[in-house]
C-alpha cells in the first residue's frame, strides 16, 4: 500500500488538533504541509511556524510542499522539522532551492503540475505529481496524471513518486498499480468517517 501523508489544507483551525488525534490513533504517521503565496497558486496552507506547532504536538513525520514563486527564500524554516521539502518545477530558481534544502541536511523533492511533463525531473529526485491544479483544493482527481509514473520510475527506479490532489480511497488501488509510493490525502481522510475509510491503507502503508 502507498504511504499516506495527511493534508490539513481544508480543515478548520479549531478542528485540527482533534482531527490529528483521531487520525493518529487510526495509524496516520505523516503530515503534509502546504504553503501557497497566493501568486504561484491560490492563497492558503500554513506558515512554517503553524506547521511546526501542530507537528510537534503529534510526533508525526512531516513534509513540506511549497507552492511559491520564490522557493529559495522560503525553504529554510521548513528544513528545521520536515524530512522532505518539495518545491515546484514551474517556479523560478527551483534548482537552487533544492540545492539549499540538501545543503541544510534535508531531502529535496520536486512537484510537477498536471500539464508539466515528467521529463523535466532530474534522476533521483523524489517527485510529487499533482493530480489537480496547485492550490485548487476540492478539485477532482485527474487520472491521466497516472501515466507520468511509469516514465519517472523508468528514468530512476529507486526514486519515490507521490500523488497529490483530490485523492480519495477509491484511487488507492489504481495509484498502487501505477507505482505510487505515497499519496497526499486531505478532505477524504479528515472528513467524517475518514479514519474508517482509510484504516486498511493506514495500516498497510504506514505500518
C-alpha positions in Angstrom: 0.0 0.0 0.0 1.2 3.6 -0.6 2.2 5.6 2.4 -0.4 8.2 3.4 0.5 11.9 4.1 -2.3 13.8 5.6 -3.0 17.4 4.4 -5.0 19.7 6.7 -5.4 22.4 4.0 -9.2 22.3 4.2 -9.6 21.5 7.9 -10.8 24.5 10.0 -8.3 25.6 12.6 -10.4 24.6 15.6 -10.8 21.1 14.2 -7.2 20.4 13.6 -6.0 19.1 17.0 -8.9 16.6 17.5 -8.6 15.5 13.9 -4.9 14.8 14.2 -5.5 12.9 17.5 -8.2 10.8 15.8 -6.2 10.1 12.7 -3.0 9.4 14.7 -4.9 6.8 16.7 -6.1 5.3 13.3 -2.5 4.9 12.1 -1.6 8.2 10.3 2.2 8.7 10.7 3.0 11.5 8.2 1.7 15.1 7.8 1.9 17.1 4.5 2.2 20.8 5.0 1.2 23.0 2.1 2.2 26.6 1.7 1.0 28.9 -1.1 2.0 32.5 -1.5 -1.2 33.5 -3.4 0.8 34.1 -6.6 2.0 30.7 -7.7 -1.3 29.2 -6.6 -4.4 30.3 -4.7 -3.5 31.5 -1.2 -3.8 29.0 1.6 -2.0 26.5 3.6 0.3 27.1 6.6 3.3 29.1 7.7 6.3 27.0 8.9 5.6 28.2 12.5 2.0 27.0 12.4 3.0 23.6 10.9 5.8 23.2 13.4 3.4 23.6 16.4 1.0 21.0 15.1 3.7 18.6 14.0 5.4 18.7 17.5 2.0 18.1 19.1 1.6 14.9 17.2 5.1 13.4 17.0 4.5 12.5 13.3 6.9 12.9 10.4 6.4 15.9 8.2 6.9 17.0 4.7 6.5 20.5 3.1 5.0 21.4 -0.3 5.9 24.9 -1.2 3.7 26.4 -4.0 5.6 29.7 -4.1 7.2 31.9 -6.7 10.5 32.3 -4.7 11.2 28.9 -3.2 14.9 29.8 -2.4 13.7 32.4 0.1 11.2 30.1 1.8 12.8 26.7 2.3 14.9 27.3 5.4 12.4 27.1 8.2 10.8 24.0 6.7 14.1 22.1 6.8 14.1 22.5 10.6 11.4 19.9 11.1 10.5 18.3 7.8 12.3 15.3 6.3 11.2 16.2 2.8 10.8 19.7 1.3 9.2 19.8 -2.1 9.2 22.8 -4.5 7.7 23.2 -7.9 9.4 22.7 -11.2 7.3 25.6 -12.6 8.8 28.1 -10.1 11.9 30.2 -10.9 15.0 29.1 -9.0 13.8 25.6 -8.1 17.2 24.1 -8.7 18.9 26.5 -6.3 16.1 25.9 -3.8 16.7 22.1 -3.9 20.4 22.6 -3.5 19.8 24.7 -0.4 17.4 22.1 1.0 20.1 19.4 0.5 22.8 21.6 2.0 20.7 22.0 5.1 20.6 18.3 5.6 17.1 17.7 4.4 15.7 15.6 1.5 14.7 17.6 -1.6 11.7 16.9 -3.8 10.2 18.3 -6.9 6.5 18.7 -7.7 5.1 18.9 -11.2 1.7 20.3 -12.1 -0.7 18.3 -14.3 0.5 19.8 -17.6 4.2 19.6 -16.8 5.9 16.6 -18.5 7.8 14.1 -16.3 11.0 14.6 -18.4 11.8 17.9 -16.6 12.6 16.0 -13.3 16.2 15.1 -12.8 17.0 11.5 -11.9 16.9 10.5 -8.3 14.6 13.3 -7.1 11.6 12.4 -5.1 8.7 13.5 -7.3 5.2 14.7 -6.3 2.8 14.5 -9.3 -0.1 17.0 -8.9 -3.4 15.4 -9.8 -5.2 18.8 -9.6 -4.1 22.4 -10.4 -1.9 23.5 -7.4 -3.9 25.3 -4.8 -7.3 24.2 -6.2 -8.4 22.3 -3.1 -11.6 20.2 -3.7 -10.9 19.7 -7.4 -11.4 16.2 -9.0 -8.5 13.8 -9.3 -7.1 13.8 -12.8 -6.4 10.1 -13.6 -4.4 10.9 -16.7 -1.6 12.1 -14.4 -1.0 8.4 -13.5 0.6 8.0 -16.9 3.6 10.0 -15.6 4.6 7.5 -13.0 6.0 4.9 -15.4 8.5 7.2 -17.2 9.5 8.6 -13.8 10.2 5.2 -12.5 11.9 4.1 -15.7 14.3 7.1 -15.6 15.1 6.5 -11.9 13.9 3.2 -10.5 14.6 4.0 -6.9 13.1 7.4 -6.7 10.0 8.0 -4.5 6.9 9.1 -6.5 3.8 10.5 -5.0 0.3 11.8 -6.0 -1.3 14.9 -4.6 -4.7 16.4 -5.2 -8.3 15.1 -4.9 -7.1 11.6 -3.8 -9.9 9.5 -2.4 -10.0 6.0 -1.0 -11.1 4.6 -4.3 -8.0 5.8 -6.0 -5.6 3.8 -3.9 -5.6 0.6 -5.9 -5.0 2.4 -9.3 -2.3 4.5 -7.7 -0.6 1.5 -6.3 -0.7 -0.3 -9.7 0.7 2.8 -11.4 3.7 2.7 -8.9 2.9 5.4 -6.4 5.0 5.2 -3.2 2.9 7.7 -1.3 -0.3 9.7 -1.6 -1.3 13.0 -0.1 -4.8 13.0 1.2 -6.9 15.8 2.6 -10.7 16.0 2.5 -11.4 12.3 2.1 -9.1 11.5 5.1 -10.1 14.3 7.5 -13.9 14.4 6.8 -16.3 12.4 8.9 -15.6 8.7 8.7 -12.2 9.2 7.1 -10.3 7.0 9.7 -12.7 4.1 8.9 -12.4 4.5 5.1 -8.6 4.7 5.2 -7.9 2.2 8.1 -6.6 -0.6 5.9 -4.4 1.8 3.9 -3.0 3.5 7.0 -2.2 0.1 8.4 -0.7 -1.3 5.2 1.2 1.8 4.0 2.3 3.3 7.3 2.8 0.2 9.5 
